[in-house]
Amino acid sequence: MSDIPLIIFEDKCTACTKCIKVCPFGALTMEPREKYDLPASRFKKIAVVNEKCTACGACVQECPFEAMELREIKRTFKHNISDYKGVWIFAEQRGGHMEDVTYELLSKGRELADVRKVELSAVLLGSGVKEKASSLFAWGADNVYVVDDPMLEEYNTDLYTDVVSTLISKYKPEMMLAGATSIGRAFIPRVAVRVQTGLTADCTALEIDSVRQILLQTRPAFGGNIMATIECPDHRPQMATVRHKVLKKITPDESRTGKIIEEKMALKEPLSKIIEVLHEMGNQVNLAEADIIVSGGRGLGGPENFKMIEELAKAIGGAVGASRAAVDADWIPAYHQVGQTGKTVCPKLYIACGISGAIQHLAGMSSSDFIVAINKDPDAPIFNVADIGIVGDLTEIVPLITKALNDR
Ligand SMILES: Cc1cc2nc3c(=O)[nH]c(=O)nc-3n(C[C@H](O)[C@H](O)[C@H](O)COP(=O)(O)OP(=O)(O)OC[C@H]3O[C@@H](n4cnc5c(N)ncnc54)[C@H](O)[C@@H]3O)c2cc1C
């Protein structure tokens, strides 16, 4: 049976070509019926599907003759699930600096490994990174797989995909967790496809089902209005990405030790090349790490009023954040955006100015330690998560707070 999920009924196809026009992938062509030894028909041609088909269903919906149907293809996992053991995390480093999300993943990974009574391993890639490997034991790793190669000096999607897929195929972990960072988001889905498993992106909670001993991966769905728990019962490893600051870090135990496993691989020349690495944002934004964030929303009324947000942020030593409405209005660049489709932040203090508190914004900031909200609408939902709510006009209140801070 072909792997293409689209069936075309030769007795119903009228060669009207509507399906071809609507297919975004060029997966359909019109071919002479005789080429396929089909019974004679008043229609000389028939639609034929090729391997570019992604089962998007656009043609099925468009076909006025119900001549097309998608069938479910059950993809069976070719390996023995019981061979897969241990929890793995991807230890993300940039320029030799271990990213904080690595410690968060190790902290959660330790918990999951303990429940499963298996080992926790980290995978560390880079050039000259071997010395960093032992620092991961304090955070709970039992093993660190290191691939240290000059070709891995800078992140490269092709190489990272090759290396991590090869390690997974060789060592067969039952779980693989990575940060939902720009790096994790770029290569981990490719790894999942390579090793023929599923991936749940942007998880907010991970736990083991106590009966079936599988990973329950929870993430927001339908625009953040519901939380969906996703399982991967029939394939391994069970793969998930988690955003920075979503998982809590444990206190490192410097007395812990573990095993470093150095892997040598013949790396293929990657298809893509890094031409230049731009550190465009520098430390100027760094929202994810900020202890204090002052955010502005549509209530600012215009881009000029972000100046008062910047002044307050400066006075209090914080970073500037924004709601998506402010970003969409082009009042501030997108890398300031906090929320479901922006950054997840967890500062000690979050000051929301003129932000209503939509669920998608709350998804990115509601775990902040202390929240101050300034809004002229006393019923704004942001007040439901605020520790201090100030009802009033932000254009009067924000400069007053800034002045009071500067006067100190
Ligand atoms: C799939 C999806 C993903 C999304 N992702 C994100 C995301 O990542 N981040 C995000 O922020 N949003 C996101 N959104 C958009 C979100 O639903 C809201 O539309 C957005 O957060 C609203 O921004 P806001 O609070 O600035 O604007 P509004 O909802 O318009 O609120 C403005 C607030 O300012 C107050 N106000 C007005 N004038 C003043 C004043 N002078 N003084 C004091 N208060 C004043 C008003 O009372 C109001 O409460 C997403 C939406 C979808 C569908």
The ligand as an SDF file (V2000), in Angstrom:
LIG
                    3D

 53 58  0  0  0  0  0  0  0  0999 V2000
   -2.9740   32.8120   19.2500 C   0  0  0  0  0  0  0  0  0  0  0  0
   -2.8070   34.1220   19.9680 C   0  0  0  0  0  0  0  0  0  0  0  0
   -1.5970   34.3960   20.5710 C   0  0  0  0  0  0  0  0  0  0  0  0
   -1.4340   35.5910   21.2640 C   0  0  0  0  0  0  0  0  0  0  0  0
   -0.2370   35.8480   21.8810 N   0  0  0  0  0  0  0  0  0  0  0  0
   -0.1040   36.9440   22.6230 C   0  0  0  0  0  0  0  0  0  0  0  0
    1.1060   37.2120   23.3470 C   0  0  0  0  0  0  0  0  0  0  0  0
    2.0700   36.4770   23.2640 O   0  0  0  0  0  0  0  0  0  0  0  0
    1.1560   38.3190   24.1200 N   0  0  0  0  0  0  0  0  0  0  0  0
    0.1120   39.1970   24.2290 C   0  0  0  0  0  0  0  0  0  0  0  0
    0.2380   40.1980   24.9490 O   0  0  0  0  0  0  0  0  0  0  0  0
   -1.0240   38.9870   23.5440 N   0  0  0  0  0  0  0  0  0  0  0  0
   -1.1430   37.9020   22.7350 C   0  0  0  0  0  0  0  0  0  0  0  0
   -2.2900   37.7100   22.0290 N   0  0  0  0  0  0  0  0  0  0  0  0
   -3.2680   38.8380   21.9570 C   0  0  0  0  0  0  0  0  0  0  0  0
   -4.1740   38.9070   23.1630 C   0  0  0  0  0  0  0  0  0  0  0  0
   -5.2970   38.1130   22.9530 O   0  0  0  0  0  0  0  0  0  0  0  0
   -4.6270   40.3620   23.3870 C   0  0  0  0  0  0  0  0  0  0  0  0
   -5.2360   40.8220   22.2010 O   0  0  0  0  0  0  0  0  0  0  0  0
   -3.5170   41.3240   23.7500 C   0  0  0  0  0  0  0  0  0  0  0  0
   -2.7550   40.8190   24.8170 O   0  0  0  0  0  0  0  0  0  0  0  0
   -4.1330   42.6520   24.1530 C   0  0  0  0  0  0  0  0  0  0  0  0
   -3.1220   43.5660   24.4150 O   0  0  0  0  0  0  0  0  0  0  0  0
   -3.3780   44.7760   25.4160 P   0  0  0  0  0  0  0  0  0  0  0  0
   -3.7400   44.2360   26.7560 O   0  0  0  0  0  0  0  0  0  0  0  0
   -2.2020   45.6590   25.3170 O   0  0  0  0  0  0  0  0  0  0  0  0
   -4.5920   45.5310   24.7270 O   0  0  0  0  0  0  0  0  0  0  0  0
   -6.1140   45.6410   25.1760 P   0  0  0  0  0  0  0  0  0  0  0  0
   -6.7070   44.3190   25.3990 O   0  0  0  0  0  0  0  0  0  0  0  0
   -6.7460   46.5360   24.1710 O   0  0  0  0  0  0  0  0  0  0  0  0
   -6.0440   46.3550   26.5830 O   0  0  0  0  0  0  0  0  0  0  0  0
   -5.6560   47.6800   26.7460 C   0  0  0  0  0  0  0  0  0  0  0  0
   -5.9170   48.0170   28.2030 C   0  0  0  0  0  0  0  0  0  0  0  0
   -5.4190   49.3080   28.4670 O   0  0  0  0  0  0  0  0  0  0  0  0
   -6.3380   49.9490   29.3740 C   0  0  0  0  0  0  0  0  0  0  0  0
   -6.1530   51.3950   29.1780 N   0  0  0  0  0  0  0  0  0  0  0  0
   -6.4940   52.1520   28.1070 C   0  0  0  0  0  0  0  0  0  0  0  0
   -6.0960   53.4190   28.2760 N   0  0  0  0  0  0  0  0  0  0  0  0
   -5.5170   53.4640   29.5110 C   0  0  0  0  0  0  0  0  0  0  0  0
   -4.9070   54.4930   30.2620 C   0  0  0  0  0  0  0  0  0  0  0  0
   -4.7920   55.7710   29.7770 N   0  0  0  0  0  0  0  0  0  0  0  0
   -4.4330   54.2020   31.4930 N   0  0  0  0  0  0  0  0  0  0  0  0
   -4.5170   52.9460   32.0040 C   0  0  0  0  0  0  0  0  0  0  0  0
   -5.0750   51.9260   31.3120 N   0  0  0  0  0  0  0  0  0  0  0  0
   -5.5550   52.1790   30.0830 C   0  0  0  0  0  0  0  0  0  0  0  0
   -7.6980   49.4320   28.9530 C   0  0  0  0  0  0  0  0  0  0  0  0
   -8.6050   49.5440   30.0450 O   0  0  0  0  0  0  0  0  0  0  0  0
   -7.3860   48.0010   28.5820 C   0  0  0  0  0  0  0  0  0  0  0  0
   -7.5780   47.1300   29.6920 O   0  0  0  0  0  0  0  0  0  0  0  0
   -2.4790   36.5400   21.3250 C   0  0  0  0  0  0  0  0  0  0  0  0
   -3.7010   36.2310   20.7160 C   0  0  0  0  0  0  0  0  0  0  0  0
   -3.8470   35.0510   20.0370 C   0  0  0  0  0  0  0  0  0  0  0  0
   -5.1670   34.7480   19.4000 C   0  0  0  0  0  0  0  0  0  0  0  0
  1  2  1  0
  2  3  1  0
  2 52  2  0
  3  4  2  0
  4  5  1  0
  4 50  1  0
  5  6  2  0
  6  7  1  0
  6 13  1  0
  7  8  2  0
  7  9  1  0
  9 10  1  0
 10 11  2  0
 10 12  1  0
 12 13  2  0
 13 14  1  0
 14 15  1  0
 14 50  1  0
 15 16  1  0
 16 17  1  0
 16 18  1  0
 18 19  1  0
 18 20  1  0
 20 21  1  0
 20 22  1  0
 22 23  1  0
 23 24  1  0
 24 25  2  0
 24 26  1  0
 24 27  1  0
 27 28  1  0
 28 29  2  0
 28 30  1  0
 28 31  1  0
 31 32  1  0
 32 33  1  0
 33 34  1  0
 33 48  1  0
 34 35  1  0
 35 36  1  0
 35 46  1  0
 36 37  1  0
 36 45  1  0
 37 38  2  0
 38 39  1  0
 39 40  1  0
 39 45  2  0
 40 41  1  0
 40 42  2  0
 42 43  1  0
 43 44  2  0
 44 45  1  0
 46 47  1  0
 46 48  1  0
 48 49  1  0
 50 51  2  0
 51 52  1  0
 52 53  1  0
M  END
$$$$
